[in-house]
């Protein structure tokens, strides 16, 4: 584990995205890391202890971790972060060298924004791209929620959650009313009626591709911590 002030000083400019070539070389030499390699960045809510293992090397700058990946790629480090109880956390896509850590840091931060309050999950950005896109622009996500779900927001919380929960179940069941009914333990006509009511309230059809995309993105925005606060 390299978590001392010297490591933070070397990593800081790289993670900020403003590193000059000589700073990249200095960081590589000081940390004993290759300038080119398969790296990822992890952003956690709080610092965690994750040991090197199986060809994976970690360097830490506070709650931000830089990992030089081994043969197994991202899967192993992400799993070990979860086992260590390090969540919530966001993980960047793999980048090709130390000079790209600034971009990776921003993308990992976007992934972290998709984690729910109190969650312990470690989320790879590529698993949450639409939600991260929405979460990265709070003003637009708030506008999207107001525009699409405005009429639902004035309903009683239990009634609103019933409609939104039915929409989520329907989406998770691949748009199958029958499977959603089994999951929700109700009749398929009940699911159908709830979805039709949601369509009337939002003025958006779930069978129209563009309107469905807008509704799904608004649902992601609605479930973000900031939207529920």
C-alpha atoms as an extended CHARMM CRD file, in Angstrom:
* protein
*
       229  EXT
         1         1  UNK       CA              0.0000000000        0.0000000000        0.0000000000  PROA      1               0.0000000000
         2         2  UNK       CA              1.3880000000        3.3510000000       -1.0820000000  PROA      2               0.0000000000
         3         3  UNK       CA             -0.7090000000        5.9230000000        0.7620000000  PROA      3               0.0000000000
         4         4  UNK       CA              1.9310000000        8.3360000000        2.0680000000  PROA      4               0.0000000000
         5         5  UNK       CA              2.1860000000       12.0430000000        1.3880000000  PROA      5               0.0000000000
         6         6  UNK       CA              4.8700000000       11.4540000000       -1.2330000000  PROA      6               0.0000000000
         7         7  UNK       CA              2.5790000000        9.2200000000       -3.2750000000  PROA      7               0.0000000000
         8         8  UNK       CA             -0.2320000000       11.7510000000       -3.0150000000  PROA      8               0.0000000000
         9         9  UNK       CA              2.0840000000       14.5200000000       -4.2020000000  PROA      9               0.0000000000
        10        10  UNK       CA              3.1090000000       12.4700000000       -7.2250000000  PROA      10              0.0000000000
        11        11  UNK       CA             -0.4140000000       11.3650000000       -8.0860000000  PROA      11              0.0000000000
        12        12  UNK       CA             -2.1230000000       14.7030000000       -7.4770000000  PROA      12              0.0000000000
        13        13  UNK       CA             -1.2190000000       16.4090000000      -10.7780000000  PROA      13              0.0000000000
        14        14  UNK       CA             -2.0080000000       13.2460000000      -12.7400000000  PROA      14              0.0000000000
        15        15  UNK       CA             -5.4380000000       12.8380000000      -11.1630000000  PROA      15              0.0000000000
        16        16  UNK       CA             -6.1970000000       16.5250000000      -11.7130000000  PROA      16              0.0000000000
        17        17  UNK       CA             -5.6250000000       16.0270000000      -15.4190000000  PROA      17              0.0000000000
        18        18  UNK       CA             -3.0340000000       18.7670000000      -15.6900000000  PROA      18              0.0000000000
        19        19  UNK       CA              0.1700000000       16.7360000000      -15.5490000000  PROA      19              0.0000000000
        20        20  UNK       CA              3.0780000000       17.6090000000      -17.8270000000  PROA      20              0.0000000000
        21        21  UNK       CA              5.2070000000       14.8500000000      -19.4030000000  PROA      21              0.0000000000
        22        22  UNK       CA              7.9750000000       15.3700000000      -16.8650000000  PROA      22              0.0000000000
        23        23  UNK       CA              5.4750000000       14.9500000000      -14.0090000000  PROA      23              0.0000000000
        24        24  UNK       CA              4.2500000000       11.6880000000      -15.5150000000  PROA      24              0.0000000000
        25        25  UNK       CA              7.8320000000       10.4250000000      -15.7050000000  PROA      25              0.0000000000
        26        26  UNK       CA              8.5410000000       11.5610000000      -12.1570000000  PROA      26              0.0000000000
        27        27  UNK       CA              5.4380000000        9.8240000000      -10.8250000000  PROA      27              0.0000000000
        28        28  UNK       CA              6.3230000000        6.6210000000      -12.6500000000  PROA      28              0.0000000000
        29        29  UNK       CA              9.8400000000        6.6390000000      -11.2340000000  PROA      29              0.0000000000
        30        30  UNK       CA              8.8070000000        7.6540000000       -7.7380000000  PROA      30              0.0000000000
        31        31  UNK       CA              6.0570000000        5.0440000000       -7.4750000000  PROA      31              0.0000000000
        32        32  UNK       CA              7.8220000000        2.3190000000       -9.4070000000  PROA      32              0.0000000000
        33        33  UNK       CA              5.0320000000        2.1360000000      -11.9850000000  PROA      33              0.0000000000
        34        34  UNK       CA              5.1840000000        1.9240000000      -15.7850000000  PROA      34              0.0000000000
        35        35  UNK       CA              4.1700000000        5.0350000000      -17.7100000000  PROA      35              0.0000000000
        36        36  UNK       CA              2.1890000000        2.8330000000      -20.0820000000  PROA      36              0.0000000000
        37        37  UNK       CA              0.0010000000        0.0700000000      -18.7140000000  PROA      37              0.0000000000
        38        38  UNK       CA             -3.5700000000       -0.9320000000      -17.9940000000  PROA      38              0.0000000000
        39        39  UNK       CA             -4.7740000000        1.3940000000      -15.2390000000  PROA      39              0.0000000000
        40        40  UNK       CA             -8.1010000000        2.2660000000      -13.6540000000  PROA      40              0.0000000000
        41        41  UNK       CA             -9.1320000000        4.8030000000      -11.0350000000  PROA      41              0.0000000000
        42        42  UNK       CA            -11.4580000000        4.1700000000       -8.1070000000  PROA      42              0.0000000000
        43        43  UNK       CA            -13.2110000000        6.9650000000       -6.2150000000  PROA      43              0.0000000000
        44        44  UNK       CA            -14.6230000000        6.0030000000       -2.8090000000  PROA      44              0.0000000000
        45        45  UNK       CA            -16.6870000000        7.8850000000       -0.2580000000  PROA      45              0.0000000000
        46        46  UNK       CA            -13.9100000000        7.2820000000        2.2750000000  PROA      46              0.0000000000
        47        47  UNK       CA            -10.3830000000        5.8050000000        2.2050000000  PROA      47              0.0000000000
        48        48  UNK       CA            -10.1490000000        2.0320000000        2.3950000000  PROA      48              0.0000000000
        49        49  UNK       CA             -7.4250000000       -0.5750000000        2.8170000000  PROA      49              0.0000000000
        50        50  UNK       CA             -7.0510000000       -2.8960000000       -0.1830000000  PROA      50              0.0000000000
        51        51  UNK       CA             -3.8260000000       -4.9150000000       -0.4600000000  PROA      51              0.0000000000
        52        52  UNK       CA             -1.8470000000       -5.6500000000       -3.5990000000  PROA      52              0.0000000000
        53        53  UNK       CA             -2.5370000000       -9.1580000000       -4.9110000000  PROA      53              0.0000000000
        54        54  UNK       CA             -2.3380000000      -11.2860000000       -8.0600000000  PROA      54              0.0000000000
        55        55  UNK       CA             -0.2700000000       -8.7990000000      -10.0170000000  PROA      55              0.0000000000
        56        56  UNK       CA             -2.4960000000       -5.8600000000       -9.0340000000  PROA      56              0.0000000000
        57        57  UNK       CA             -0.8250000000       -2.7820000000       -7.5410000000  PROA      57              0.0000000000
        58        58  UNK       CA             -2.6300000000       -0.0030000000       -5.7060000000  PROA      58              0.0000000000
        59        59  UNK       CA             -1.5940000000        3.5960000000       -5.0460000000  PROA      59              0.0000000000
        60        60  UNK       CA             -3.8250000000        5.8840000000       -3.0020000000  PROA      60              0.0000000000
        61        61  UNK       CA             -4.3950000000        9.6120000000       -2.7670000000  PROA      61              0.0000000000
        62        62  UNK       CA             -6.9660000000        9.9260000000        0.0000000000  PROA      62              0.0000000000
        63        63  UNK       CA            -10.1760000000        8.2890000000       -1.1740000000  PROA      63              0.0000000000
        64        64  UNK       CA             -8.9300000000        8.0320000000       -4.7660000000  PROA      64              0.0000000000
        65        65  UNK       CA             -7.1410000000        4.8450000000       -5.7540000000  PROA      65              0.0000000000
        66        66  UNK       CA             -5.0430000000        4.1690000000       -8.8410000000  PROA      66              0.0000000000
        67        67  UNK       CA             -4.7690000000        0.5070000000       -9.7230000000  PROA      67              0.0000000000
        68        68  UNK       CA             -2.3280000000       -1.1040000000      -12.1320000000  PROA      68              0.0000000000
        69        69  UNK       CA             -4.3090000000       -4.0730000000      -13.3520000000  PROA      69              0.0000000000
        70        70  UNK       CA             -3.1570000000       -7.6410000000      -13.5180000000  PROA      70              0.0000000000
        71        71  UNK       CA             -4.1570000000      -10.3490000000      -16.0070000000  PROA      71              0.0000000000
        72        72  UNK       CA             -7.7070000000      -10.6210000000      -14.6980000000  PROA      72              0.0000000000
        73        73  UNK       CA             -8.5330000000       -7.0050000000      -15.5090000000  PROA      73              0.0000000000
        74        74  UNK       CA            -11.0480000000       -4.9960000000      -13.4870000000  PROA      74              0.0000000000
        75        75  UNK       CA            -13.1200000000       -7.8830000000      -12.1450000000  PROA      75              0.0000000000
        76        76  UNK       CA            -10.6920000000       -8.9360000000       -9.4100000000  PROA      76              0.0000000000
        77        77  UNK       CA             -9.9470000000       -5.4650000000       -7.9750000000  PROA      77              0.0000000000
        78        78  UNK       CA            -13.6380000000       -4.5350000000       -7.9950000000  PROA      78              0.0000000000
        79        79  UNK       CA            -14.5160000000       -7.7570000000       -6.1760000000  PROA      79              0.0000000000
        80        80  UNK       CA            -11.8100000000       -7.1930000000       -3.5570000000  PROA      80              0.0000000000
        81        81  UNK       CA            -13.0060000000       -3.6500000000       -2.9470000000  PROA      81              0.0000000000
        82        82  UNK       CA            -16.4530000000       -5.0410000000       -2.2460000000  PROA      82              0.0000000000
        83        83  UNK       CA            -15.0630000000       -7.7510000000        0.0230000000  PROA      83              0.0000000000
        84        84  UNK       CA            -13.1850000000       -5.0790000000        1.9680000000  PROA      84              0.0000000000
        85        85  UNK       CA            -16.4280000000       -3.1600000000        2.5250000000  PROA      85              0.0000000000
        86        86  UNK       CA            -14.9940000000       -0.1870000000        0.6940000000  PROA      86              0.0000000000
        87        87  UNK       CA            -18.1930000000        1.0380000000       -0.9620000000  PROA      87              0.0000000000
        88        88  UNK       CA            -19.7830000000        3.0510000000       -2.1850000000  PROA      88              0.0000000000
        89        89  UNK       CA            -17.3410000000        3.5930000000       -4.9900000000  PROA      89              0.0000000000
        90        90  UNK       CA            -17.0810000000        4.3350000000       -8.6790000000  PROA      90              0.0000000000
        91        91  UNK       CA            -14.6170000000        2.6820000000      -11.0480000000  PROA      91              0.0000000000
        92        92  UNK       CA            -13.3680000000        4.1720000000      -14.2930000000  PROA      92              0.0000000000
        93        93  UNK       CA            -12.9100000000        2.3250000000      -17.5630000000  PROA      93              0.0000000000
        94        94  UNK       CA             -9.4210000000        0.9890000000      -18.2090000000  PROA      94              0.0000000000
        95        95  UNK       CA             -6.9700000000        3.5590000000      -19.5840000000  PROA      95              0.0000000000
        96        96  UNK       CA             -3.6230000000        3.0310000000      -21.2460000000  PROA      96              0.0000000000
        97        97  UNK       CA             -1.2190000000        4.9260000000      -19.0370000000  PROA      97              0.0000000000
        98        98  UNK       CA             -0.5060000000        7.3300000000      -16.1930000000  PROA      98              0.0000000000
        99        99  UNK       CA             -1.0570000000       10.3580000000      -18.4250000000  PROA      99              0.0000000000
       100       100  UNK       CA             -4.7340000000        9.3790000000      -18.7530000000  PROA      100             0.0000000000
       101       101  UNK       CA             -5.4880000000        9.2390000000      -15.0390000000  PROA      101             0.0000000000
       102       102  UNK       CA             -7.1660000000       12.6660000000      -15.0100000000  PROA      102             0.0000000000
       103       103  UNK       CA             -9.8350000000       11.5170000000      -17.4280000000  PROA      103             0.0000000000
       104       104  UNK       CA            -10.2030000000        8.2400000000      -15.5480000000  PROA      104             0.0000000000
       105       105  UNK       CA            -10.6280000000       10.1470000000      -12.2670000000  PROA      105             0.0000000000
       106       106  UNK       CA            -13.5100000000       12.1930000000      -13.7000000000  PROA      106             0.0000000000
       107       107  UNK       CA            -15.2370000000        9.0970000000      -15.0820000000  PROA      107             0.0000000000
       108       108  UNK       CA            -14.8650000000        7.2200000000      -11.7820000000  PROA      108             0.0000000000
       109       109  UNK       CA            -16.4090000000       10.1930000000      -10.0000000000  PROA      109             0.0000000000
       110       110  UNK       CA            -19.3480000000       10.0730000000      -12.4120000000  PROA      110             0.0000000000
       111       111  UNK       CA            -19.8410000000        6.3950000000      -11.5890000000  PROA      111             0.0000000000
       112       112  UNK       CA            -19.8520000000        7.1740000000       -7.8510000000  PROA      112             0.0000000000
       113       113  UNK       CA            -22.6900000000        9.6560000000       -8.3810000000  PROA      113             0.0000000000
       114       114  UNK       CA            -24.9630000000        6.7840000000       -9.3990000000  PROA      114             0.0000000000
       115       115  UNK       CA            -24.6700000000        5.0060000000       -6.0360000000  PROA      115             0.0000000000
       116       116  UNK       CA            -27.6670000000        5.2500000000       -3.7680000000  PROA      116             0.0000000000
       117       117  UNK       CA            -27.5120000000        6.6700000000       -0.2300000000  PROA      117             0.0000000000
       118       118  UNK       CA            -26.1870000000        4.1510000000        2.2510000000  PROA      118             0.0000000000
       119       119  UNK       CA            -25.1770000000        1.7480000000       -0.5160000000  PROA      119             0.0000000000
       120       120  UNK       CA            -21.9760000000       -0.2650000000       -0.2250000000  PROA      120             0.0000000000
       121       121  UNK       CA            -21.7630000000       -1.0890000000       -3.9130000000  PROA      121             0.0000000000
       122       122  UNK       CA            -18.7210000000       -0.6910000000       -6.1270000000  PROA      122             0.0000000000
       123       123  UNK       CA            -19.9360000000        0.4220000000       -9.5430000000  PROA      123             0.0000000000
       124       124  UNK       CA            -18.0490000000        0.3440000000      -12.8340000000  PROA      124             0.0000000000
       125       125  UNK       CA            -18.9360000000        3.2900000000      -15.0470000000  PROA      125             0.0000000000
       126       126  UNK       CA            -19.6620000000        1.0640000000      -18.0400000000  PROA      126             0.0000000000
       127       127  UNK       CA            -22.4450000000       -0.6090000000      -16.0340000000  PROA      127             0.0000000000
       128       128  UNK       CA            -24.1730000000        2.7240000000      -15.3410000000  PROA      128             0.0000000000
       129       129  UNK       CA            -23.5230000000        4.9010000000      -18.3780000000  PROA      129             0.0000000000
       130       130  UNK       CA            -27.0630000000        6.3240000000      -18.8380000000  PROA      130             0.0000000000
       131       131  UNK       CA            -27.4590000000        7.0220000000      -15.1260000000  PROA      131             0.0000000000
       132       132  UNK       CA            -23.9890000000        8.5700000000      -14.9240000000  PROA      132             0.0000000000
       133       133  UNK       CA            -24.8240000000       10.7840000000      -17.8800000000  PROA      133             0.0000000000
       134       134  UNK       CA            -27.8980000000       12.0630000000      -16.0640000000  PROA      134             0.0000000000
       135       135  UNK       CA            -26.1580000000       12.3690000000      -12.6930000000  PROA      135             0.0000000000
       136       136  UNK       CA            -23.2540000000       14.3720000000      -14.1030000000  PROA      136             0.0000000000
       137       137  UNK       CA            -25.4710000000       17.3460000000      -14.9690000000  PROA      137             0.0000000000
       138       138  UNK       CA            -27.6570000000       17.9770000000      -11.8930000000  PROA      138             0.0000000000
       139       139  UNK       CA            -29.4940000000       20.9410000000      -13.3870000000  PROA      139             0.0000000000
       140       140  UNK       CA            -30.5680000000       18.9260000000      -16.4120000000  PROA      140             0.0000000000
       141       141  UNK       CA            -31.4620000000       15.8540000000      -14.3600000000  PROA      141             0.0000000000
       142       142  UNK       CA            -33.6770000000       17.9670000000      -12.0870000000  PROA      142             0.0000000000
       143       143  UNK       CA            -35.3120000000       19.5200000000      -15.1390000000  PROA      143             0.0000000000
       144       144  UNK       CA            -35.8700000000       16.0900000000      -16.6730000000  PROA      144             0.0000000000
       145       145  UNK       CA            -37.5720000000       14.8130000000      -13.5150000000  PROA      145             0.0000000000
       146       146  UNK       CA            -39.7960000000       17.8840000000      -13.3350000000  PROA      146             0.0000000000
       147       147  UNK       CA            -40.7010000000       17.7230000000      -17.0240000000  PROA      147             0.0000000000
       148       148  UNK       CA            -41.4690000000       13.9920000000      -17.1880000000  PROA      148             0.0000000000
       149       149  UNK       CA            -42.6080000000       13.1080000000      -13.6710000000  PROA      149             0.0000000000
       150       150  UNK       CA            -43.9580000000       16.4770000000      -12.5220000000  PROA      150             0.0000000000
       151       151  UNK       CA            -47.5740000000       15.2450000000      -12.3090000000  PROA      151             0.0000000000
       152       152  UNK       CA            -46.4400000000       12.2200000000      -10.2840000000  PROA      152             0.0000000000
       153       153  UNK       CA            -44.5500000000       14.3430000000       -7.7850000000  PROA      153             0.0000000000
       154       154  UNK       CA            -47.7820000000       15.8990000000       -6.5010000000  PROA      154             0.0000000000
       155       155  UNK       CA            -49.2970000000       12.4830000000       -5.7330000000  PROA      155             0.0000000000
       156       156  UNK       CA            -49.2160000000       10.9530000000       -2.2770000000  PROA      156             0.0000000000
       157       157  UNK       CA            -45.8260000000        9.2250000000       -1.7360000000  PROA      157             0.0000000000
       158       158  UNK       CA            -47.3400000000        5.7380000000       -1.5440000000  PROA      158             0.0000000000
       159       159  UNK       CA            -49.3310000000        6.2310000000       -4.7440000000  PROA      159             0.0000000000
       160       160  UNK       CA            -46.3200000000        7.6710000000       -6.5590000000  PROA      160             0.0000000000
       161       161  UNK       CA            -44.0930000000        4.8210000000       -5.4440000000  PROA      161             0.0000000000
       162       162  UNK       CA            -46.6640000000        2.2850000000       -6.6080000000  PROA      162             0.0000000000
       163       163  UNK       CA            -46.6090000000        3.6710000000      -10.1480000000  PROA      163             0.0000000000
       164       164  UNK       CA            -42.8460000000        4.1720000000      -10.2740000000  PROA      164             0.0000000000
       165       165  UNK       CA            -42.2000000000        0.7390000000       -8.7730000000  PROA      165             0.0000000000
       166       166  UNK       CA            -44.4510000000       -0.8480000000      -11.3730000000  PROA      166             0.0000000000
       167       167  UNK       CA            -42.5430000000        0.9410000000      -14.1280000000  PROA      167             0.0000000000
       168       168  UNK       CA            -39.2410000000       -0.3070000000      -12.6970000000  PROA      168             0.0000000000
       169       169  UNK       CA            -40.5120000000       -3.8860000000      -12.4720000000  PROA      169             0.0000000000
       170       170  UNK       CA            -41.8070000000       -3.7360000000      -16.0550000000  PROA      170             0.0000000000
       171       171  UNK       CA            -38.4540000000       -2.4630000000      -17.3110000000  PROA      171             0.0000000000
       172       172  UNK       CA            -36.4850000000       -5.0570000000      -15.3370000000  PROA      172             0.0000000000
       173       173  UNK       CA            -38.7400000000       -7.7560000000      -16.8300000000  PROA      173             0.0000000000
       174       174  UNK       CA            -37.9070000000       -6.6750000000      -20.3620000000  PROA      174             0.0000000000
       175       175  UNK       CA            -41.2370000000       -4.9650000000      -20.9830000000  PROA      175             0.0000000000
       176       176  UNK       CA            -43.2620000000       -8.0960000000      -20.1220000000  PROA      176             0.0000000000
       177       177  UNK       CA            -46.4980000000       -7.2750000000      -18.3040000000  PROA      177             0.0000000000
       178       178  UNK       CA            -46.9480000000      -10.9210000000      -17.3260000000  PROA      178             0.0000000000
       179       179  UNK       CA            -43.5070000000      -11.2810000000      -15.7610000000  PROA      179             0.0000000000
       180       180  UNK       CA            -43.8760000000       -7.9340000000      -14.0030000000  PROA      180             0.0000000000
       181       181  UNK       CA            -47.1980000000       -9.1060000000      -12.5510000000  PROA      181             0.0000000000
       182       182  UNK       CA            -45.5220000000      -12.2120000000      -11.1440000000  PROA      182             0.0000000000
       183       183  UNK       CA            -42.7670000000      -10.1100000000       -9.6030000000  PROA      183             0.0000000000
       184       184  UNK       CA            -45.2560000000       -7.6320000000       -8.1250000000  PROA      184             0.0000000000
       185       185  UNK       CA            -47.6640000000      -10.3940000000       -7.0560000000  PROA      185             0.0000000000
       186       186  UNK       CA            -50.6650000000       -8.8680000000       -8.7510000000  PROA      186             0.0000000000
       187       187  UNK       CA            -52.8190000000       -9.4970000000      -11.8210000000  PROA      187             0.0000000000
       188       188  UNK       CA            -51.3880000000       -8.5980000000      -15.2210000000  PROA      188             0.0000000000
       189       189  UNK       CA            -54.3390000000       -6.2370000000      -15.8020000000  PROA      189             0.0000000000
       190       190  UNK       CA            -53.3020000000       -4.3500000000      -12.6690000000  PROA      190             0.0000000000
       191       191  UNK       CA            -49.8240000000       -3.8310000000      -14.1060000000  PROA      191             0.0000000000
       192       192  UNK       CA            -51.2940000000       -2.7940000000      -17.4480000000  PROA      192             0.0000000000
       193       193  UNK       CA            -53.6400000000       -0.2870000000      -15.8110000000  PROA      193             0.0000000000
       194       194  UNK       CA            -50.8710000000        1.2350000000      -13.6950000000  PROA      194             0.0000000000
       195       195  UNK       CA            -48.6460000000        1.6710000000      -16.7460000000  PROA      195             0.0000000000
       196       196  UNK       CA            -51.4760000000        3.2640000000      -18.7310000000  PROA      196             0.0000000000
       197       197  UNK       CA            -52.0920000000        5.6670000000      -15.8710000000  PROA      197             0.0000000000
       198       198  UNK       CA            -48.4090000000        6.5210000000      -15.7550000000  PROA      198             0.0000000000
       199       199  UNK       CA            -48.4930000000        7.2220000000      -19.4910000000  PROA      199             0.0000000000
       200       200  UNK       CA            -51.4340000000        9.5810000000      -19.0440000000  PROA      200             0.0000000000
       201       201  UNK       CA            -49.7400000000       11.4300000000      -16.1890000000  PROA      201             0.0000000000
       202       202  UNK       CA            -46.4140000000       11.8080000000      -17.9900000000  PROA      202             0.0000000000
       203       203  UNK       CA            -47.9450000000       12.3750000000      -21.4440000000  PROA      203             0.0000000000
       204       204  UNK       CA            -45.4160000000        9.8610000000      -22.7660000000  PROA      204             0.0000000000
       205       205  UNK       CA            -46.0080000000        6.5110000000      -24.3990000000  PROA      205             0.0000000000
       206       206  UNK       CA            -43.9640000000        3.5110000000      -23.2930000000  PROA      206             0.0000000000
       207       207  UNK       CA            -44.3450000000        2.0620000000      -26.7830000000  PROA      207             0.0000000000
       208       208  UNK       CA            -42.7950000000        5.0970000000      -28.4870000000  PROA      208             0.0000000000
       209       209  UNK       CA            -38.9810000000        4.6170000000      -28.5450000000  PROA      209             0.0000000000
       210       210  UNK       CA            -37.9860000000        8.2660000000      -28.0230000000  PROA      210             0.0000000000
       211       211  UNK       CA            -40.5420000000        8.8120000000      -25.2860000000  PROA      211             0.0000000000
       212       212  UNK       CA            -39.5430000000        5.5590000000      -23.5930000000  PROA      212             0.0000000000
       213       213  UNK       CA            -35.8840000000        6.6610000000      -23.5570000000  PROA      213             0.0000000000
       214       214  UNK       CA            -36.8930000000        9.9750000000      -22.0140000000  PROA      214             0.0000000000
       215       215  UNK       CA            -38.9920000000        8.2060000000      -19.3800000000  PROA      215             0.0000000000
       216       216  UNK       CA            -36.1870000000        5.7740000000      -18.4860000000  PROA      216             0.0000000000
       217       217  UNK       CA            -33.6440000000        8.5810000000      -18.1450000000  PROA      217             0.0000000000
       218       218  UNK       CA            -36.0870000000       10.5320000000      -15.9880000000  PROA      218             0.0000000000
       219       219  UNK       CA            -36.5290000000        7.4250000000      -13.8230000000  PROA      219             0.0000000000
       220       220  UNK       CA            -32.7650000000        7.1890000000      -13.3790000000  PROA      220             0.0000000000
       221       221  UNK       CA            -32.6800000000       10.8700000000      -12.4290000000  PROA      221             0.0000000000
       222       222  UNK       CA            -35.5710000000       10.4140000000       -9.9940000000  PROA      222             0.0000000000
       223       223  UNK       CA            -33.7180000000        7.6560000000       -8.1740000000  PROA      223             0.0000000000
       224       224  UNK       CA            -30.5510000000        9.7080000000       -7.7310000000  PROA      224             0.0000000000
       225       225  UNK       CA            -29.8310000000       10.7900000000       -4.1400000000  PROA      225             0.0000000000
       226       226  UNK       CA            -30.0110000000       14.4890000000       -5.0440000000  PROA      226             0.0000000000
       227       227  UNK       CA            -33.4480000000       14.0700000000       -6.6010000000  PROA      227             0.0000000000
       228       228  UNK       CA            -34.8070000000       12.3610000000       -3.4900000000  PROA      228             0.0000000000
       229       229  UNK       CA            -33.2930000000       14.8170000000       -1.0260000000  PROA      229             0.0000000000
